């Protein structure tokens, strides 16, 4: 049995102006080196939270540079990626196109947390749908004695994803 396709709202967005992943990356690039919300976002999010594989690689690169207290503005990122040559996480032409596309989105750094919350929300739903498909497949193919342990394993992973998402949300009360 093949898992169901993801609904169209989980497909890669064609327009970066409407894509929370693109907007988040733009905000991180313009946030500067001492922006506490950007540091928190880079510690909490993971490259796997991004649906677009190029955005995922760029986020990982930005997060590693922020943690090393290196500049993450578009020019510095472009120079660092070019300097890495073949070892860069993105090919030179792809990186150049992405940086140019993202740089022009004009995002306020104050919105970084909001966009990160949206990225985590979409990631959580993708993970949930993948979990449901995996459990459906397991229910049809795995030995009965393995099913409950598998359910717990998936449930714990979803709980961890939910808790990461809640870490960005303001506490009520």
DRENLUM-320018 format. One record per residue: residue number from 0; residue in three letters; x negated, y, z of N, C-alpha, C, O in turn. Coordinates in pm, whole numbers, always signed. Last residue first. Example, Ala and Ser with C-alpha at 12.3 -4.5 7.8 and 13.67 -1.06 7.14 Angstrom:
REM residues 2
- k_r_n_u_n_v_n_w_ca_u_ca_v_ca_w_c_u_c_v_c_w_o_u_o_v_o_w
- 1_SER_-1285_-225_+708_-1367_-106_+714_-1290_+3_+787_-1341_+114_+804
- 0_ALA_-1319_-569_+780_-1230_-450_+780_-1320_-330_+780_-1424_-332_+846
END
This chain:
REM residues 173
- k_r_n_u_n_v_n_w_ca_u_ca_v_ca_w_c_u_c_v_c_w_o_u_o_v_o_w
- 172_UNK_+225_+3317_+3057_+251_+3296_+3200_+198_+3401_+3279_+211_+3399_+3402
- 171_UNK_+28_+3175_+2795_+149_+3244_+2842_+163_+3224_+2992_+117_+3123_+3046
- 170_UNK_-278_+3227_+2633_-206_+3158_+2741_-85_+3240_+2782_-95_+3361_+2801
- 169_UNK_-324_+3236_+2280_-319_+3304_+2411_-235_+3225_+2511_-133_+3165_+2475
- 168_UNK_-509_+2984_+2108_-383_+3053_+2134_-383_+3118_+2271_-436_+3063_+2367
- 167_UNK_-731_+2831_+2082_-729_+2962_+2017_-608_+3046_+2053_-607_+3167_+2029
- 166_UNK_-671_+2594_+2208_-779_+2675_+2264_-784_+2816_+2203_-837_+2908_+2264
- 165_UNK_-491_+2460_+2052_-438_+2540_+2162_-545_+2630_+2223_-512_+2732_+2285
- 164_UNK_-668_+2320_+1882_-578_+2424_+1827_-529_+2516_+1938_-527_+2638_+1921
- 163_UNK_-781_+2143_+2063_-866_+2242_+1996_-781_+2355_+1939_-818_+2472_+1948
- 162_UNK_-551_+1996_+2126_-616_+2076_+2230_-711_+2179_+2169_-721_+2291_+2220
- 161_UNK_-503_+1867_+1881_-404_+1959_+1937_-468_+2051_+2042_-440_+2172_+2044
- 160_UNK_-729_+1704_+1864_-707_+1807_+1762_-607_+1911_+1812_-625_+2031_+1788
- 159_UNK_-682_+1539_+2086_-802_+1624_+2082_-787_+1736_+1979_-827_+1849_+2004
- 158_UNK_-447_+1415_+1998_-445_+1495_+2121_-566_+1590_+2122_-552_+1707_+2157
- 157_UNK_-544_+1272_+1779_-448_+1381_+1758_-439_+1472_+1880_-424_+1593_+1866
- 156_UNK_-707_+1090_+1912_-767_+1182_+1815_-673_+1300_+1789_-718_+1414_+1778
- 155_UNK_-513_+952_+2060_-619_+1028_+2130_-685_+1129_+2036_-715_+1241_+2077
- 154_UNK_-369_+831_+1850_-305_+927_+1940_-406_+1012_+2014_-385_+1133_+2030
- 153_UNK_-557_+654_+1743_-508_+766_+1662_-444_+873_+1750_-462_+993_+1726
- 152_UNK_-581_+485_+1969_-699_+551_+1911_-656_+674_+1828_-712_+782_+1842
- 151_UNK_-319_+389_+2001_-382_+471_+2105_-501_+549_+2050_-519_+666_+2083
- 150_UNK_-292_+242_+1762_-202_+353_+1790_-262_+447_+1895_-257_+569_+1880
- 149_UNK_-486_+47_+1807_-503_+140_+1696_-414_+264_+1714_-456_+376_+1686
- 148_UNK_-370_-89_+2020_-501_-23_+2039_-525_+80_+1929_-579_+188_+1955
- 147_UNK_-141_-188_+1890_-127_-92_+1999_-259_-18_+2023_-258_+104_+2043
- 146_UNK_-248_-364_+1684_-168_-245_+1653_-162_-143_+1767_-177_-24_+1742
- 145_UNK_-375_-602_+1723_-459_-482_+1708_-378_-352_+1703_-434_-244_+1717
- 144_UNK_-187_-807_+1723_-261_-782_+1846_-348_-657_+1841_-391_-610_+1946
- 143_UNK_-105_-822_+1454_-17_-763_+1555_-92_-726_+1683_-62_-623_+1744
- 142_UNK_-345_-735_+1207_-289_-833_+1300_-212_-762_+1412_-252_-655_+1458
- 141_UNK_-241_-510_+942_-329_-550_+1052_-263_-655_+1139_-140_-665_+1145
- 140_UNK_-41_-440_+749_-155_-524_+712_-239_-577_+828_-303_-681_+813
- 139_UNK_+166_-277_+830_+194_-376_+728_+80_-475_+707_+102_-584_+653
- 138_UNK_+52_-111_+1014_+170_-187_+1053_+204_-297_+954_+265_-398_+990
- 137_UNK_-143_+13_+858_-184_-85_+959_-66_-172_+1001_-81_-292_+1022
- 136_UNK_+22_+185_+708_-58_+83_+641_-99_-26_+740_-91_-145_+708
- 135_UNK_+119_+342_+919_+211_+269_+833_+139_+155_+762_+188_+42_+758
- 134_UNK_-120_+452_+1010_-42_+364_+1098_+60_+283_+1018_+83_+166_+1049
- 133_UNK_-195_+605_+788_-283_+496_+834_-207_+399_+923_-226_+278_+914
- 132_UNK_+17_+787_+777_-6_+696_+665_-93_+578_+707_-67_+464_+668
- 131_UNK_-23_+916_+1023_+103_+847_+997_+87_+747_+883_+137_+635_+891
- 130_UNK_-278_+1028_+978_-258_+931_+1085_-131_+849_+1059_-132_+726_+1071
- 129_UNK_-219_+1207_+774_-313_+1098_+747_-297_+988_+852_-303_+869_+820
- 128_UNK_-49_+1379_+915_+3_+1304_+801_-87_+1187_+767_-39_+1079_+733
- 127_UNK_-236_+1475_+1102_-116_+1406_+1147_-57_+1321_+1034_-21_+1205_+1055
- 126_UNK_-420_+1606_+942_-464_+1491_+1022_-344_+1408_+1066_-350_+1286_+1068
- 125_UNK_-255_+1809_+842_-316_+1712_+749_-359_+1586_+824_-337_+1475_+778
- 124_UNK_-198_+1941_+1087_-90_+1876_+1011_-145_+1775_+910_-89_+1667_+893
- 123_UNK_-455_+2031_+1153_-382_+1944_+1245_-271_+1869_+1169_-254_+1749_+1187
- 122_UNK_-504_+2204_+938_-588_+2085_+959_-517_+1983_+1047_-519_+1863_+1019
- 121_UNK_-317_+2403_+987_-307_+2324_+865_-389_+2195_+876_-347_+2090_+828
- 120_UNK_-419_+2493_+1236_-282_+2444_+1223_-264_+2356_+1100_-204_+2249_+1107
- 119_UNK_-677_+2581_+1171_-660_+2465_+1260_-519_+2408_+1252_-502_+2286_+1260
- 118_UNK_-605_+2797_+1007_-686_+2688_+952_-670_+2563_+1039_-651_+2453_+987
- 117_UNK_-469_+2956_+1196_-398_+2904_+1079_-473_+2786_+1017_-412_+2686_+979
- 116_UNK_-678_+3015_+1370_-560_+2944_+1420_-482_+2883_+1304_-434_+2769_+1314
- 115_UNK_-840_+3162_+1199_-889_+3034_+1251_-773_+2950_+1304_-771_+2829_+1285
- 114_UNK_-681_+3388_+1165_-704_+3300_+1050_-756_+3164_+1096_-720_+3061_+1039
- 113_UNK_-695_+3486_+1430_-566_+3454_+1369_-583_+3359_+1251_-509_+3262_+1238
- 112_UNK_-969_+3533_+1459_-903_+3434_+1545_-768_+3392_+1486_-732_+3275_+1493
- 111_UNK_-1012_+3737_+1263_-1081_+3608_+1256_-1009_+3501_+1338_-990_+3389_+1290
- 110_UNK_-918_+3991_+1273_-822_+3887_+1236_-884_+3747_+1231_-815_+3650_+1200
- 109_UNK_-1127_+4161_+1314_-1035_+4141_+1426_-934_+4030_+1399_-871_+3979_+1492
- 108_UNK_-1251_+4194_+1068_-1304_+4092_+1160_-1211_+4064_+1278_-1216_+3956_+1336
- 107_UNK_-1032_+4227_+795_-1081_+4287_+918_-1133_+4178_+1011_-1065_+4077_+1030
- 106_UNK_-1118_+4166_+458_-1056_+4118_+581_-1116_+4192_+700_-1237_+4215_+704
- 105_UNK_-1167_+4189_+168_-1144_+4301_+260_-1066_+4260_+385_-960_+4315_+414
- 104_UNK_-1240_+4022_-40_-1108_+4006_+17_-1073_+4115_+119_-955_+4130_+153
- 103_UNK_-1494_+4011_-151_-1403_+4117_-198_-1264_+4109_-137_-1175_+4184_-179
- 102_UNK_-1622_+3789_-56_-1666_+3921_-11_-1564_+4028_-43_-1550_+4125_+31
- 101_UNK_-1521_+3572_-198_-1482_+3592_-59_-1514_+3733_-9_-1439_+3789_+71
- 100_UNK_-1640_+3599_-454_-1494_+3588_-440_-1450_+3623_-297_-1352_+3696_-279
- 99_UNK_-1913_+3599_-387_-1853_+3714_-455_-1702_+3714_-437_-1643_+3818_-408
- 98_UNK_-1937_+3345_-270_-1968_+3465_-193_-1907_+3590_-256_-1854_+3676_-186
- 97_UNK_-1863_+3180_-489_-1786_+3182_-365_-1811_+3310_-286_-1717_+3375_-240
- 96_UNK_-2066_+3237_-677_-1925_+3261_-711_-1841_+3273_-585_-1758_+3363_-573
- 95_UNK_-2292_+3153_-528_-2282_+3291_-577_-2136_+3326_-608_-2088_+3433_-569
- 94_UNK_-2236_+2882_-489_-2252_+2972_-375_-2234_+3117_-418_-2166_+3195_-351
- 93_UNK_-2239_+2791_-753_-2117_+2779_-672_-2122_+2876_-555_-2023_+2943_-525
- 92_UNK_-2505_+2842_-823_-2396_+2908_-896_-2264_+2902_-819_-2187_+2997_-822
- 91_UNK_-2647_+2679_-629_-2667_+2823_-640_-2550_+2894_-710_-2502_+2995_-660
- 90_UNK_-2460_+2437_-439_-2540_+2474_-556_-2540_+2626_-574_-2444_+2693_-538
- 89_UNK_-2478_+2426_-83_-2399_+2454_-203_-2493_+2484_-320_-2596_+2549_-301
- 88_UNK_-2672_+2374_+106_-2548_+2296_+111_-2457_+2317_-10_-2370_+2234_-36
- 87_UNK_-3004_+2347_-28_-2891_+2430_+13_-2764_+2345_+14_-2750_+2255_-68
- 86_UNK_-3209_+2210_-138_-3165_+2165_-6_-3047_+2248_+48_-2996_+2220_+156
- 85_UNK_-3286_+2335_-370_-3204_+2214_-381_-3151_+2165_-247_-3056_+2086_-244
- 84_UNK_-3319_+2644_-204_-3331_+2569_-329_-3236_+2450_-332_-3118_+2464_-299
- 83_UNK_-3332_+2817_+8_-3330_+2673_+37_-3344_+2587_-88_-3376_+2469_-79
- 82_UNK_-3304_+3067_-106_-3434_+3029_-51_-3443_+2878_-26_-3550_+2819_-38
- 81_UNK_-3032_+3071_-155_-3125_+3067_-268_-3262_+3021_-221_-3329_+2944_-290
- 80_UNK_-2936_+3088_+107_-2902_+2972_+24_-2997_+2959_-94_-3038_+2849_-130
- 79_UNK_-3041_+3337_+183_-3080_+3216_+256_-3050_+3090_+173_-3131_+2997_+171
- 78_UNK_-2912_+3509_+3_-3058_+3498_+3_-3104_+3370_+71_-3195_+3303_+22
- 77_UNK_-2642_+3468_+76_-2689_+3441_-60_-2839_+3423_-66_-2888_+3332_-133
- 76_UNK_-2650_+3557_+343_-2614_+3419_+312_-2665_+3380_+173_-2722_+3273_+155
- 75_UNK_-2716_+3826_+303_-2807_+3740_+379_-2778_+3592_+353_-2871_+3512_+340
- 74_UNK_-2490_+3911_+159_-2623_+3921_+99_-2721_+3829_+171_-2801_+3762_+106
- 73_UNK_-2272_+3861_+344_-2282_+3794_+214_-2422_+3799_+152_-2468_+3698_+98
- 72_UNK_-2388_+3804_+683_-2327_+3889_+581_-2351_+3824_+444_-2441_+3742_+430
- 71_UNK_-2505_+3671_+889_-2414_+3594_+804_-2338_+3684_+706_-2235_+3643_+652
- 70_UNK_-2826_+3651_+1053_-2718_+3727_+989_-2635_+3640_+894_-2687_+3550_+829
- 69_UNK_-2868_+3430_+1334_-2912_+3477_+1202_-2798_+3554_+1137_-2682_+3523_+1164
- 68_UNK_-2838_+3285_+1571_-2846_+3431_+1574_-2908_+3488_+1446_-2989_+3580_+1450
- 67_UNK_-2776_+3024_+1547_-2920_+3055_+1550_-2945_+3206_+1553_-3059_+3250_+1540
- 66_UNK_-2506_+3038_+1521_-2558_+2978_+1644_-2708_+3002_+1658_-2761_+3000_+1769
- 65_UNK_-2491_+3149_+1265_-2444_+3228_+1381_-2503_+3170_+1509_-2546_+3245_+1597
- 64_UNK_-2587_+2934_+1113_-2663_+3059_+1118_-2621_+3146_+1235_-2704_+3210_+1299
- 63_UNK_-2385_+2746_+1155_-2523_+2714_+1198_-2608_+2841_+1205_-2692_+2853_+1294
- 62_UNK_-2165_+2883_+1046_-2166_+2846_+1188_-2308_+2816_+1236_-2346_+2857_+1346
- 61_UNK_-2243_+2899_+774_-2221_+3021_+853_-2230_+2990_+1002_-2296_+3062_+1076
- 60_UNK_-2248_+2624_+712_-2369_+2705_+699_-2358_+2833_+782_-2452_+2871_+851
- 59_UNK_-1982_+2552_+756_-2089_+2486_+830_-2218_+2566_+827_-2289_+2575_+928
- 58_UNK_-1859_+2719_+561_-1834_+2741_+703_-1944_+2675_+787_-1994_+2737_+881
- 57_UNK_-1958_+2600_+326_-1996_+2737_+358_-1972_+2767_+506_-2054_+2833_+570
- 56_UNK_-1833_+2349_+343_-1979_+2359_+342_-2026_+2499_+379_-2122_+2515_+455
- 55_UNK_-1563_+2432_+334_-1613_+2351_+445_-1766_+2363_+455_-1820_+2385_+564
- 54_UNK_-1546_+2553_+88_-1528_+2635_+208_-1582_+2562_+330_-1640_+2624_+419
- 53_UNK_-1576_+2324_-66_-1676_+2430_-75_-1667_+2522_+47_-1769_+2564_+101
- 52_UNK_-1345_+2171_+0_-1480_+2121_+33_-1589_+2227_+25_-1685_+2222_+102
- 51_UNK_-1063_+2284_+160_-1146_+2308_+42_-1290_+2266_+74_-1351_+2320_+167
- 50_UNK_-985_+2235_+422_-935_+2148_+315_-1022_+2162_+190_-1050_+2063_+122
- 49_UNK_-1157_+2229_+727_-1132_+2299_+602_-1089_+2199_+495_-1150_+2093_+480
- 48_UNK_-1232_+2077_+936_-1103_+2144_+948_-1063_+2214_+818_-948_+2254_+802
- 47_UNK_-1490_+1991_+893_-1381_+1902_+854_-1244_+1962_+869_-1146_+1905_+820
- 46_UNK_-1646_+2188_+1019_-1632_+2189_+874_-1517_+2100_+825_-1453_+2132_+724
- 45_UNK_-1461_+2304_+1304_-1557_+2211_+1245_-1541_+2217_+1094_-1432_+2247_+1045
- 44_UNK_-1419_+2551_+1563_-1385_+2488_+1435_-1497_+2397_+1389_-1613_+2412_+1429
- 43_UNK_-1569_+2636_+1793_-1449_+2553_+1803_-1415_+2481_+1673_-1385_+2362_+1674
- 42_UNK_-1785_+2795_+1721_-1808_+2683_+1814_-1690_+2586_+1813_-1709_+2466_+1831
- 41_UNK_-1667_+2982_+1558_-1770_+2895_+1501_-1806_+2779_+1593_-1852_+2674_+1546
- 40_UNK_-1499_+3108_+1743_-1441_+3036_+1630_-1542_+2938_+1572_-1508_+2825_+1540
- 39_UNK_-1691_+3231_+1907_-1600_+3130_+1962_-1539_+3045_+1851_-1529_+2923_+1865
- 38_UNK_-1807_+3411_+1724_-1890_+3307_+1789_-1801_+3196_+1842_-1832_+3078_+1825
- 37_UNK_-1585_+3569_+1671_-1645_+3489_+1564_-1734_+3380_+1620_-1736_+3269_+1568
- 36_UNK_-1546_+3691_+1917_-1441_+3604_+1863_-1497_+3515_+1753_-1460_+3398_+1742
- 35_UNK_-1783_+3849_+1949_-1756_+3734_+2035_-1650_+3638_+1980_-1664_+3516_+1994
- 34_UNK_-2012_+3962_+1738_-1866_+3958_+1743_-1825_+3834_+1822_-1831_+3723_+1769
- 33_UNK_-2274_+4029_+1661_-2233_+4033_+1802_-2082_+4036_+1819_-2030_+4107_+1905
- 32_UNK_-2322_+4032_+1389_-2390_+3931_+1472_-2341_+3926_+1615_-2365_+3827_+1685
- 31_UNK_-2027_+4072_+1180_-2150_+4115_+1245_-2202_+4010_+1342_-2134_+3911_+1372
- 30_UNK_-1805_+4014_+1026_-1788_+4035_+1170_-1914_+4086_+1238_-1905_+4141_+1349
- 29_UNK_-1812_+3944_+762_-1815_+4086_+792_-1809_+4115_+942_-1808_+4232_+981
- 28_UNK_-1799_+3666_+766_-1914_+3731_+701_-1925_+3878_+739_-2036_+3931_+747
- 27_UNK_-1555_+3621_+891_-1679_+3580_+960_-1801_+3648_+899_-1894_+3685_+970
- 26_UNK_-1379_+3715_+692_-1387_+3782_+822_-1515_+3747_+897_-1576_+3834_+959
- 25_UNK_-1428_+3520_+494_-1455_+3661_+469_-1471_+3736_+601_-1567_+3812_+619
- 24_UNK_-1333_+3292_+627_-1474_+3301_+588_-1515_+3445_+560_-1624_+3488_+598
- 23_UNK_-1060_+3361_+652_-1144_+3338_+771_-1291_+3353_+736_-1366_+3420_+807
- 22_UNK_-982_+3370_+384_-975_+3492_+465_-1060_+3479_+592_-1124_+3575_+634
- 21_UNK_-1014_+3101_+312_-1093_+3205_+246_-1096_+3333_+330_-1201_+3395_+344
- 20_UNK_-824_+2986_+488_-964_+2942_+489_-1054_+3049_+428_-1157_+3084_+485
- 19_UNK_-580_+3105_+419_-640_+3135_+549_-787_+3091_+558_-865_+3154_+629
- 18_UNK_-509_+3244_+114_-567_+3123_+173_-633_+3156_+307_-733_+3229_+309
- 17_UNK_-435_+3455_-34_-330_+3390_+45_-381_+3269_+121_-303_+3200_+186
- 16_UNK_-656_+3531_-173_-589_+3635_-96_-481_+3577_-5_-439_+3643_+90
- 15_UNK_-730_+3313_-327_-798_+3332_-199_-732_+3439_-112_-749_+3439_+10
- 14_UNK_-505_+3109_-484_-537_+3249_-463_-605_+3269_-328_-544_+3244_-224
- 13_UNK_-460_+2836_-474_-527_+2892_-591_-576_+3034_-566_-678_+3075_-622
- 12_UNK_-521_+2619_-204_-451_+2738_-252_-530_+2799_-366_-652_+2812_-358
- 11_UNK_-505_+2271_-204_-592_+2387_-203_-518_+2504_-268_-460_+2489_-376
- 10_UNK_-207_+2147_-42_-303_+2149_-151_-388_+2275_-139_-350_+2372_-74
- 9_UNK_-9_+2159_+138_-141_+2123_+189_-245_+2114_+79_-359_+2076_+105
- 8_UNK_+226_+2205_+9_+176_+2314_+94_+39_+2283_+152_-23_+2372_+211
- 7_UNK_+285_+1961_-120_+215_+2066_-194_+165_+2180_-107_+70_+2247_-146
- 6_UNK_+207_+1680_+96_+300_+1778_+37_+223_+1894_-25_+109_+1921_+12
- 5_UNK_-14_+1416_-2_+17_+1528_+86_+116_+1621_+18_+111_+1639_-104
- 4_UNK_+108_+1092_-92_+37_+1215_-124_+78_+1323_-25_+189_+1323_+27
- 3_UNK_+87_+801_+121_+161_+901_+44_+75_+1023_+17_-19_+1054_+91
- 2_UNK_-148_+529_+66_-89_+633_+150_-15_+736_+65_-50_+757_-52
- 1_UNK_-58_+218_-86_-135_+342_-90_-67_+448_-3_+56_+455_+1
- 0_UNK_-84_-118_+0_+0_+0_+0_-89_+125_+0_-184_+133_+78
END
